[in-house]
Amino acid sequence: MIRLKSKSIYSLLRESKMKIVGKYFIVVYMYDKAITESAAGITVSKKVGNAVVRNKVKRRIKAVLNDYAMPVLARNFYCNIIALSSSVGVEWMMFKNELEKGLRQLTIDN
């Protein structure tokens, strides 16, 4: 999964109605048949905590994305993973399992 860095894609995602809500995050996504690999962005607001805490949450999300093998059927998505404040003190395995469960829910027809 590649990283999203384009401001225009973030703007499109902001308007998207397709969302997956988990305990520790919200995944806002959209389908684009023109791309061959999924792209993900990470958003951690100041509501989550100070810079140290936000960076830790970002590192956790990046670690999950690096290890996660996207299913072939879900390879044409842009998604933005928005961390919630509940993601701060949670155990690693619980966080990882919840995020992977959310990524498996990416569908075209939502």
N, C-alpha and C positions, 0 to 999 in steps of 0.2 A: 504494500500500500504506500503510495507516495504522499508527500505532504502538500497541503493546500497553502498557497501563498498569495494567490491572486485576489485583489480587493473586489473585483467584479464578481467572482464566484461567491465570495462571502456575502455580497449584497443580494445575489440571487437566492442563496440559502436562507437569508433573513426573511425573505418573502415566502419561502416554501411552507406548505401546510403539512408535509409529511414529517412526523416526529415519533421518536421512540423515547418514552420516559422510563428511566430506571431509578433505583434508590439513590445512586450517587452521580447521575449524569442525565443529560438530555442529548439525544442524537437527532439533529435536524439533517435531513438528507433529500437528495433529488436524483432522479435517474437521468442519465445522458447516454444514449446508445453510441455516441460518437467517440467516447473514450474507451480504451481497452483495459485500463487498470483503475481501480478505485483510488480516490484521493480523499484524504482526511485532514481537517483542520482542528485545532485545539483552542478552546476559549476557556480561560479561568479568570473570572473577574475579581476585583478587590474585595467583594463580599465574602469570598472563600477564606481569605486571610492575608497576612503580610507577604512580602516577596518570597521569603524562604518557604513558606507553606505553599504558595502558588506554584513555585518551581518544582517542589516535591510532587505535587499532584500532576503537573505536566510530565515529569519524568516517568511517573507510573503509567500514564496514558500512553506515552511513547513506547514504553517497554511492552505493553500489551499489543500495540499496533505492530511492533517489529516481530513479535512472536506469532501473531495471529495469521493463519493462512485463510485468506478470503475464499469462500466457495466459488466455483466457476460461475454459477448462476448469478452471483451478486458482484460481478466485477465492473459494472458500469455505473457506479454511484459516486457522487460527491457527498461528503458528509462533514458536519461540524460537530465535534463532541464538546458539549458545554458542561463543565464540572459544576456540581452543586456543593454547597457548604457541608453537606453530610459526607462528602468524600474524604474529609480531612483525617479523622482518627481511625478509619476502618482498616481491618487486616488486609494484607496484600492479596491473599487468595480469594477472599470475598469480593474485593474490588475487581480483580481480574475476571472471575467467573461472571459477575454481573455485567461487565462491559462486553465480554465475548458473547454472552446471551443476547445482549442488545444488538450487537453487530450481526448476529445470525438472523435477526428479525427484519433485515432490510428487504423490502419487497417493492415491486413496481406498482402494484395496484392499491396502495394505501391512499 
